Amino acid sequence: MAAIGKIRSWGPILVGVIALALFAFIAEELFRSCESSRNDQRQQVGEVYGEKINVQEFQKLVDEFSEVIKLQQNTDNLNEDQLNWVKDNVWNVYVQGRIYEKEAKALGLTVTDEELQNILRQGTNPMLMQTPFYNQQTGRFDVNALQKFLADYKSQANPQVAQQYEAIYRYWNYIEKTLRLQTLSQKYESLLSHCILSNPVEAKRAFDEESEESTLRLAVLPYSTVADASVEPSQSELQAKYDELKETLYNGRTGIRQTMETRDVKYVDIVVEASVADRTELNKLFADYSAQLATAENPDEVVRKSTSLVSYLGLPVLKEAFPHDIAQQLDSMAVGSVTGPFETKADNTLNLVKLVDKQQLPDSIQYRQIQVGGETAEAAHKTADSIYTALMAGADFEQIAKKYGQQGEKTWITTRQYQNAPSMDKDTKGYINDLFTLPAGTIKNITLTQGNIVLQVLDRRDVKTKYTAAVVKKTIDFSKDTYSAAYNKFSSFVSANQKAEDMVKNAEKSGYKVQDAKDLTTALHYLANIRGTREALKWIFDAKEGTISPMYECGDNNHLLVVILDKIHPIGYRSADDPIVAEMLKAEVVKDKKAEQLMAKVKGVNSIDAAKAKGAVIVDSVAQVTFSAPVFVPLTSTGESALSGAVAATAKGQFSAAPVKGEGGVFLFQVVDKAQRANAKFDDKAIEARLRQSYTRRLSLQELYIKANVKDNRYLFF
């Protein structure tokens, strides 16, 4: 009983312990749930209509489109800028696709397989012209070639050929998907355009507005003639203008209303450059390279050991194969001479050039060949000799080729197909040299390491100047010591200024410059066009106002960067005191007040001469003024739509009924002549169709974009 009583006395403590244990258990599960949710969110590239797209799915789309571009451009790799373009294109197509699909589904619009087949049979869609199934002779897409490819793709057993077929198959899948989306969007826009009516009366009015041209004398009173100090806006005027323009000044990013969050930053960026000592060491190296190039019979080893940015191919190539700064030197050089070293600021390099040879050679060669192998090199050479002998005696080339399992078909090769190769083995180099130097009609038995090729040159065309040049091009790099000194100095500055206001105030004293970047969005790839700043962008869109980022090493490993998050602009309307909005409002109010003064100045004026007496600048002849286009006034450098409208409403010979308030000033005018444009023909049906298209374009995708609640988180990954 005593033990039970003792346990009871511990009751409150035990209850507390159990409660804490339960809380810890629940909290742990809650934390796991939140962490799982955060991890899931971290994998989302974005969303449209609440539909999320994860990074793996998006990367798959990027890879798919990258392969398409590689195939189109005949390249194995895309550079960073090309990849960024691919990612932007994939994102835009994805978003537009989801929007069109949702809108089309609500309207019951689809693209059937039969419709797609009809497009393929017609073969005129521009996208089809970019495929391997485009027939150069007919100028049309060849659906039979596509069907044959698809059949061969399914039955292809050769692993090497199957890999090539797989690349083309993926390419075709992309084209087919894009055609479906393109057709669906065209259907949607066509349906939309037919919901907008036009009629012959409206068409005639539009025709008159476009074709009726006026010639006028113009009196201009520029706003610049009124002192800004005399039209200082009041706060109430600015607020009134804000209320007036709140819905009409719209720019998605930098207007009164914006559809995406943007952020303003201040940043300090320093570029680490080679010191005087670094340049001295590099010049010593180049003096040595210059001496070696001057005496080298084969400059390949000199170029290779220098780790030049331009490899030595050892073959005659066109001038375009060289960087622009190198190409500019070639024509003024004598064969065997060395030029340099010279600096190119555009790519921050030091350069040497040796012109090894300069020749007049054909740019295009037509040839055919028979490849000959054997159990041994001697056996291959013996077989090739017999083929060569037979051909020289007049045997049929294609018949002999078929005997050895080849077609012996005629093929063209151009200089551009080999001149940008980073390197080339001895056999290939000798083979290409033979191709471009042998006379037409020549047959040659070429011995290679792995066998022989019996080659016949058939035709030579488009003789051009070709150059064989050895180039040593090296970046003017900073040393480790130079970088360390810059890093330590900048790091000390950042450590000593941990508040935003201190960093801004003290930057100039330390030799640094604070710069601004306004209205950054998550769609950016770089901050301030500095490469390698993705981590900085991730920080910017996760930071709070007034905070300072870590120090980033970025660019091409030559930039040091620190960022201050200055301002966050959420989705919605910017306030009237926002600097950008305030500037727009002030400009509008100032324009209104100047217009009031100038219009009051010319009140009652009824002739050009009277306007001139009031200080107006006279332009004696302004021709081809139509209602459909703004009048460009060179004196104010502005396009004036209001002036176009006023002129259209004024009869020939008449003076303007009232002063016209424009973008660059106040205008008065007299219509000297008014006539229909020569050769103008009225086609009511064509104009009605054009008007419908014009009205449809104004129904911007932007509103659908807003409705889709698009979230773009690509900056987290790309």
Buried (B, 14 or more C-beta within 10 A) or exposed (E): EEEEEEEEEEEEEEEEEEEEEEEEEEEEEEEEEEEEEEEEEEBBBBBBEEEBBBBEBBBEBBEBBBBBBBBEEEEEEBEEEBBBBBBBBBBEBBBBBBBBBBBBEEEEBEBEEEBBEEBBEEBEBEBBEBBEBBEEEEEBBBBEBBEEBEEEBEEBEEEEEBEEBEEBBBBBEBBBBBBBBBBBBEBBBEBBBEEBEBEEEBBEBBBBBBBBBBBBBBBBBBBEBBEEEEBEBEEEBBEBBBEEBBEEBBEBBBBBBBBBBBBBBBBBBBEBBBBEEBBEEBEEBBEEBBEBBBEBEEBBEBBEEBEBBBBBBBBBBBBEBBBEBBBEBBEEBEEEEBBBBBBBEEBBBBBBBBBBEBBEBBBBBBBBBBBBBBEEBEEBBEBBBEBBEBBEEEEEBBEBBEEBEBEBEEEEBBBEEBBEBEEBEEBBBBBBBBBBBBEBEEBBBBBBEEBBBBBBBBEBEEEBEBBBBBBBBBBBBBBEEBBEBBBEBBEEBBEEBEEBEEBBEBBEEBEBEBEEBBBBBBBBBBBBEBBBBBBBBBBBBEBEEEBBBEBBBBBEEBBBBBBBBBBBBEEEBBEBEBEBBBEBBBEBBBBBBBBBBBBEBBEEBEEBEBBBEBEBBEBEEBEEBBBEEBBEBEEBEBBBBBBBBBBBEBEEEEBBEEBBBBBBBBBBBBBBEBEEEEEEEBEBEEBBBBBBBEBBEEBEBEEBBBEBEBBBBBBBBB
